Amino acid sequence: MTNNKPSIPFLDLHKINSRYHELLKNRFSDFLDLGIYIKGSFVEKFENTFAGFCGAKHCVGVGNGLDALTLILKGYIEIGKINPGDEVIVAANTFIATILSIEYSGLKPVLVEPDEKTFNLDVYQIEQNITDKTKVILPTHLYGQLAQMKEINAIAKKHGLLVVSDAAQAHGAKNNDNGVAGNLCDASSFSFYPAKNLGAFGDAGAVTTNDAVLAKVVRDLGNYGSSIKYENNYLGVNSRLDELQASFLLEKLENLEDDNKLRGQIAKQYLSEIKNEKIQLPFWDGSGNHVFHLFVIRVADRSGFCDYLEKSGIGYHIHYPIPPHRQKALKQFSDLSLPITEKIHEEVVSIPLNISLENYQIEQIIMTLNQY
Ligand SMILES: Cc1ncc(COP(=O)(O)O)c(C=O)c1O
């Protein structure tokens, strides 16, 4: 991207959060008066409210989305449901954090090609890649669209596997039975990174599950492996949701359903009004199963298209430019050939879709794409 500021930014977080500024100043003042910074009533209230929002029995606030996933996997090892070296099936085109969490837990990521239509874990590929060592299926609800959880849970049941979802991009996504991301499998992780549909004002994350034993171990693992001060049962880490972020997230959670609806309306408009054979639009069945964290299109000549967007003043991002198995950090996977994943990474472009877009900006984006 050039240094010129686009006239329509990809994301204007300051504008999105400005509606909370007065409210949050009050919250900050309450927080200063109270003087409790870690493990206080705001975190407890947020955990209960977010668990209720997801329809899950337990929510544990943690430091970020990567830790949420890592602590779930380490938690399952601590309670003896899986062992180091076990295999975890994961889509090869997920954000690298999903794969890092598996590595950090001492488990073995098995990278499989995604379904090209949805960008999510391909059910057929899961079946093809199950071995005696497979113990977990780990779907990401990529870009905000639920993976095929019914089918994935059925495969898991048949083979006695755990299902852990990376719901970092899918807060509030619902299936047709009104099940919500965070309660569609054994355990789920969330990120509240500022740009997410439910974004904090810094790093934050959470784990949801119906399993009380797992929830307790995750909580302890994120607190130095301890539930009683200075008594350490596990090799834990320091990864706790802090009071200030929890108090801000509580305010923003109130608007999440409406925000997601607005995202859906913008997506609907893009899908019906962007008409250009050179642009492949994302698949959506029109239900609540997609909360459009990102609106990701595909173009064959991506660099030409991005130049055109820059000249037209439209911000964009690429999620993601390099597939995990081609990252230097994951060179153990560099011999893998994953043509679908590699093609996706060559062609995807995320265009602006967020709740701060004005109607005239949406129309300008549509017109620009149609004229490409
Ligand atoms: C799919 C996915 N998984 C995991 C993460 C990690 O979340 P965090 O940045 O909060 O650690 C992210 C965040 O960017 C994500 O998009």
PDBQT file of the ligand as one rigid body, heavy atoms in Angstrom, charges set to zero:
ROOT
HETATM    1  C1  LIG A 401      -8.619 -16.567  13.580  1.00  0.00    +0.000 C 
HETATM    2  C2  LIG A 401      -7.824 -15.966  14.686  1.00  0.00    +0.000 A 
HETATM    3  N1  LIG A 401      -7.325 -16.770  15.633  1.00  0.00    +0.000 NA
HETATM    4  C3  LIG A 401      -6.620 -16.298  16.662  1.00  0.00    +0.000 A 
HETATM    5  C4  LIG A 401      -6.357 -14.957  16.789  1.00  0.00    +0.000 A 
HETATM    6  C5  LIG A 401      -5.486 -14.489  17.906  1.00  0.00    +0.000 C 
HETATM    7  O1  LIG A 401      -6.097 -13.531  18.691  1.00  0.00    +0.000 OA
HETATM    8  P1  LIG A 401      -5.204 -12.472  19.499  1.00  0.00    +0.000 P 
HETATM    9  O2  LIG A 401      -4.634 -11.516  18.510  1.00  0.00    +0.000 OA
HETATM   10  O3  LIG A 401      -6.179 -11.830  20.424  1.00  0.00    +0.000 OA
HETATM   11  O4  LIG A 401      -4.167 -13.248  20.213  1.00  0.00    +0.000 OA
HETATM   12  C6  LIG A 401      -6.871 -14.068  15.838  1.00  0.00    +0.000 A 
HETATM   13  C7  LIG A 401      -6.627 -12.622  15.964  1.00  0.00    +0.000 C 
HETATM   14  O5  LIG A 401      -6.168 -11.914  15.176  1.00  0.00    +0.000 OA
HETATM   15  C8  LIG A 401      -7.616 -14.580  14.755  1.00  0.00    +0.000 A 
HETATM   16  O6  LIG A 401      -8.101 -13.787  13.806  1.00  0.00    +0.000 OA
ENDROOT
TORSDOF 0
